Amino acid sequence: MSVKILALVGSLRSGSHNRQLAEAARTLAPGDVEIEIFDGLGDLPFYNEDIDTEADVPAPATKLRDAANAADAFLLFAPEYNGTIPAVLKNAIDWLSRPFGAGALSGKPTAVIGTAFGQYGGVWAQDETRKSAGIAGASIVDEVKLSIPGSMTRFAETHPADDPEVAEQLTAALGKLQANISA
Ligand SMILES: Cc1cc2nc3c(=O)[nH]c(=O)nc-3n(C[C@H](O)[C@H](O)[C@H](O)COP(=O)(O)O)c2cc1C
């Protein structure tokens, strides 16, 4: 069965190591798994119920929801900002959590991984992302845990796709996520 995974990256900077991690996952994905890295989280307005109405939804939010509705599963990449989930990723989850009870994350397998500079690799942020996406309706794949420390030094010269240990960990994470999609 061919499956589609939507990757959301919680960092907007051009040199983002989490973005590179998502690129590595896309490269390593088996032939029957398509990974789309969503572009446009930086265009999303802050979630506001006043602008999320049946009559009118901001175009960037519609773009995100359409991409999410077309996906079979999600792979969220969370760096850590001040001990927790970056606002850009939380904002995307908030948009995907509505309409209440019928958001695009509902019931879909969702794994959270990431890299951060600190020694724990952003584990707090990734745990918070699991909590938030789970409350938004996602089916969290808890057995996928990958928090890579020392982002700025480890990936300063080496793209994650070219780091054999990371490539192996990513491949294992993708395998577990894929197994949950077909289950
Ligand atoms: C505003 C800000 C807050 C940060 N807070 C943390 C933190 O709490 N823990 C941590 O491990 N790294 C922290 N960092 C460092 C990031 O983990 C590191 O820059 C990471 O590579 C960012 O992800 P990116 O490369 O995908 O942009 C912070 C960075 C920024 C810009």
The ligand as an ORCA input file, in Angstrom:
! r2SCAN-3c Opt
* xyz 0 1
  C      14.637     31.013     20.732
  C      15.488     29.786     20.916
  C      15.348     29.022     22.054
  C      16.097     27.851     22.214
  N      15.892     27.066     23.331
  C      16.483     25.853     23.392
  C      16.154     24.947     24.439
  O      15.373     25.223     25.331
  N      16.739     23.717     24.444
  C      17.627     23.347     23.456
  O      18.108     22.211     23.485
  N      17.954     24.191     22.450
  C      17.395     25.420     22.393
  N      17.694     26.263     21.350
  C      18.670     25.858     20.342
  C      18.000     25.028     19.272
  O      17.743     23.744     19.779
  C      18.892     24.907     18.049
  O      19.188     26.188     17.542
  C      18.222     24.062     16.977
  O      19.197     23.711     16.012
  C      17.078     24.781     16.325
  O      16.482     23.982     15.349
  P      16.703     24.251     13.779
  O      18.164     23.971     13.494
  O      15.796     23.277     13.114
  O      16.359     25.690     13.516
  C      16.989     27.455     21.204
  C      17.120     28.241     20.037
  C      16.383     29.384     19.894
  C      16.516     30.204     18.624
*
